[in-house]
């Protein structure tokens, strides 16, 4: 697999993922990913993207519940 940006070689590894939204900070330290050995670009596969989106959705729902009780 080649990197879209620099054409370097992509290898399986792990990468961090962070998101900040509506006063919520979600951080994953080691998400499985493809990482470019040349420029460090990261690609996440669909399975990992779906899992992260599920977590973000659950956090959003719980945050909205907390906001309603405050």
N, C-alpha and C positions, 0 to 999 in steps of 0.2 A: 504494500500500500504506500502511495506517495502523498506527501503533504500538498495541499491545494495552493499554499502560498509560496513555498520555496522549493518544492519537489524533493525535499529530503525524505528519508525513510521513516515511516511510522512504525513504532513498536508498542506492544501492549505494556501498560504500566498503570499508574494511578496518578490522579491529579486532584487538587482541591477544587471545590465549587462553593461559592458564596453568593448569597442574594440578600438584599436589603429592600424591604417594602413595608410601608405603613408602620413604621416603628418596630418592625420585626426583623431580626437578623438570623438567618439560617446559614450554617457553615458545615460543610462536609470536608473532612481532611483527606480522605483517600478513596475517591470514586474511581472504579475501573474505567480506563480510557485508552485511546490511542494517543501517543505522544510523539511528536517529531523529534528525531535525534539531532536535527540541525538547528531549528529555530524555536523549538519548545511548544509549538502550536498543539492544542489539545482538541481531540474529537471524542465525543461521548456517543456510544451506540444507543439505539432506540430503547433497549431494556433499561439502561441506566437513566436515560432522560425520563422515561415513564415513571420510574421509581422516585426520582427527585421531584417530579411534578406532583405525584401522589402525596408526598410528605408536605410539600408547600401548600397544597390544597387543604390538608388536614390542619396545618398550623394556622392558615387563614381562617378556617371555620372556628377553631378554638379561640383565636384572638378576637373574632367578632363577638363570640359569646361573652368573653371577659369584658369587652368594651360596653356591652349592654348592661352588665351588672354593676359597672362602676358608677 
